[in-house]
Amino acid sequence: MSRGLDEHRHLLSDRARLAALQRAVLTVVRPGDVVVDLASGTGILGLMACRAGASRVYSIDDGGIIDVARALARANGCADRMTFVMGHSADVELPERADVLVADQIGYFCFEAGLLELYSDARRRLLNPCGRMMPERVHLMVGLVESEDVRDRIAFWSGQAAGFDLSPGTEIAANTAYPLTLSDSDLLSDGVNGAVIDVRSAGTAAFSVKADLTAFRSGALDAIGGWFVAELAAGVTMTNAPGAPDQITRQHLALPLGSPMTVRKGDPVTVSMQIRPAERLVRWTVDVRNGEHRLVRSTMNGMLLPREFLARTRPRFVPRLTERGKARQTVLDLCDGVRAVAEIERAAYERHPDLFASLDLAQTFVAEVVARDGA
Ligand SMILES: C[S@@+](CC[C@H](N)C(=O)[O-])C[C@H]1O[C@@H](n2cnc3c(N)ncnc32)[C@H](O)[C@@H]1O
């Protein structure tokens, strides 16, 4: 089971988000423009671009939602101007370059949903040299957070389940970044701008976030909260900042301290982060009262990387294909532009009898490989 369509219902029900995106698209798209909607989902940004007068829109998405998007384009009289391309944006080639790239792949805190990879690739391959982009810049905002929810998620691992000790999970839990909803009553400080990413030029290299914060009330500092303010187009912003009057319905990122630290009203807290966007890694350092308390955490220590997996990444490891890997190789070799799927299914079934007890199982396997790597 997956959230599937319901995730898009959620996105399309968010009026503050749609209002900001519609204003931005009307600002950035000019009549006659060619527009590329990256990670297009239901194609809503492409529909908005048509409304703004785009002559053609290419909507790129790698998920099954693309058929719903096609139907929405037909239902809204835009089918003749919209072309839907199913695939990962980095694999897609288009017959012409765009005047405008649009996307809402900002995630909770700008980097973790893949915005930087998306744009650094598409800008280079799919956009005219003097083309425009929406969003233009994203501010990474940082704030001090008191959150029972975060505290409970970590304290959980100090307890037991069915009478068994769970404490080995504590360190991993304290080095995990949690998507959750923060409200303004969770904040111990104002949000401060820690970094600005210019989507029009940013690459995927590591970058730093730094913020000097001051507690505006006393409390238990459980986590550093992360959210964004996006400059979508000239004069149009969109934010998930807790308590903002125009806040969109989107979660935030909480980077825990592990065990809460007491802060007093007026205490200075310095937060710095190193973010490696392509690997979705964050390392965060928190200094309370000018270094009186200091801690460093990293999602590197929160990753669930079994030692078996790590061993396979060592440079001297000599890998061999598993039975499943061999079957995958068979299928890929047979995708030669000549054979039809039925022939490939039968060959996979006959060549890998230990793996596929029935033709049905081979068919399911081939469907997965061909859907992912075939065209
Ligand atoms: C947040 S949702 C859609 C948002 C949509 N633009 C909107 O405003 O409602 C993201 C969609 O992008 C797709 N996606 C994410 N990264 C992608 C990529 N690099 N290439 C193609 N599709 C991608 C996912 O399958 C999903 O359907």
The ligand as a MOL file (V3000), in Angstrom:
LIG
                    3D

  0  0  0     0  0            999 V3000
M  V30 BEGIN CTAB
M  V30 COUNTS 27 29 0 0 0
M  V30 BEGIN ATOM
M  V30 1 C 5.6370 16.6390 -4.3880 0
M  V30 2 S 4.9940 15.6610 -5.6370 0 CHG=1
M  V30 3 C 4.3090 16.6700 -6.8830 0
M  V30 4 C 4.2680 18.1250 -6.7160 0
M  V30 5 C 3.5570 18.8430 -7.8010 0
M  V30 6 N 4.4920 19.6580 -8.5390 0
M  V30 7 C 2.5140 19.7240 -7.1650 0
M  V30 8 O 2.7640 20.9140 -7.0640 0
M  V30 9 O 1.4860 19.2120 -6.7350 0 CHG=-1
M  V30 10 C 6.4520 15.0980 -6.3700 0
M  V30 11 C 6.2950 14.1620 -7.5730 0
M  V30 12 O 7.5460 14.1960 -8.2420 0
M  V30 13 C 7.9600 12.9060 -8.6250 0
M  V30 14 N 9.4160 13.0330 -8.6350 0
M  V30 15 C 10.2490 13.3530 -7.6060 0
M  V30 16 N 11.5090 13.5130 -8.0530 0
M  V30 17 C 11.4720 13.3000 -9.4060 0
M  V30 18 C 12.4450 13.3390 -10.4390 0
M  V30 19 N 13.7100 13.6470 -10.1940 0
M  V30 20 N 12.0470 13.0770 -11.7050 0
M  V30 21 C 10.7610 12.7880 -11.9870 0
M  V30 22 N 9.7890 12.7500 -11.0490 0
M  V30 23 C 10.1460 13.0000 -9.7760 0
M  V30 24 C 7.2960 11.9790 -7.6290 0
M  V30 25 O 7.0130 10.7570 -8.2510 0
M  V30 26 C 5.9920 12.7400 -7.2960 0
M  V30 27 O 4.9330 12.3570 -8.1380 0
M  V30 END ATOM
M  V30 BEGIN BOND
M  V30 1 1 1 2
M  V30 2 1 2 3
M  V30 3 1 2 10
M  V30 4 1 3 4
M  V30 5 1 4 5
M  V30 6 1 5 6
M  V30 7 1 5 7
M  V30 8 2 7 8
M  V30 9 1 7 9
M  V30 10 1 10 11
M  V30 11 1 11 12
M  V30 12 1 11 26
M  V30 13 1 12 13
M  V30 14 1 13 14
M  V30 15 1 13 24
M  V30 16 1 14 15
M  V30 17 1 14 23
M  V30 18 2 15 16
M  V30 19 1 16 17
M  V30 20 1 17 18
M  V30 21 2 17 23
M  V30 22 1 18 19
M  V30 23 2 18 20
M  V30 24 1 20 21
M  V30 25 2 21 22
M  V30 26 1 22 23
M  V30 27 1 24 25
M  V30 28 1 24 26
M  V30 29 1 26 27
M  V30 END BOND
M  V30 END CTAB
M  END
